[in-house]
Amino acid sequence: MLGFRVQRGLLTLVINHGLGLAWNIADRVAVMYRGEIVDLGAVEEVLLDPRHDYTRTLFVAVPSVERRVA
């Protein structure tokens, strides 16, 4: 699926409530809190060095985060 996206030059918007999925499929991520974007950027940047307390709280709730190498 990811290869197809790259091959075709497609952009996919995925809205979910779990950082584990974002970590494995996203290039960029936006974290929203109370209707406002509080963190935005490259997935590694946002998830490994979150700026907002809400993002840090979400990250701690993920049981095991392992970035899949494509």
N, C-alpha and C positions, 0 to 999 in steps of 0.2 A: 504494500500500500504506500509506504513512504517513498519507495523508489519510483512508483508511478507518479507521485506528486512532483518529484524532482524532474523526472523525464519530461513531463508535460508542462512544467512551469506553472503549476497550480498553487493557489493560495487556499488554505483551509482554515476556517475559524472553528475552533472547538471550545464550547463552553462547558465547563465541568466544575465539580466541587472537590476535586482531589488533586493534590500536587503530584502524586505519583504518576498519573497519566501524563500530565504536562511535562514532567521531567523526561519521560520516555519518548514523547512524540513531538514536542515543540521546539522551535528555534527561538521563539520569543514568547514572553508570557506577560500578562497583565493581571494583577491581583486587585480585586475590588473589595472595598469595605464600606458598607452603608451607602452604596450607590456611587462611590467615588473611586477612581483608580488611585491606589496608594503605592503601588510598585509596578514598574514597567521597564522591560529591557530584555536582553538575552537571557535565556532560561538559566544558564549557569550563574550569571551575574545576580539575578533576582533571587534565586533559590539558595545560593551559597553565601550571599552577602545581602540579605534583605534589609531594606531601609525602614520598614514599618513594623511595629510590634505585632500587628495582625498577621503579617506574612510569616514572621518568626514563629508565632503560635501555630499556624497551619503546618509549617515545616516540621515542628517538633511532633505533631500528631501523626505524621507519616511513619508507619512501622519500620520500613526499610527502603531507602532510596538508593537505587543503583542505576546510573545512566547507561542505557543500552547503546553500544557502539554499532553504528550502521555500516 
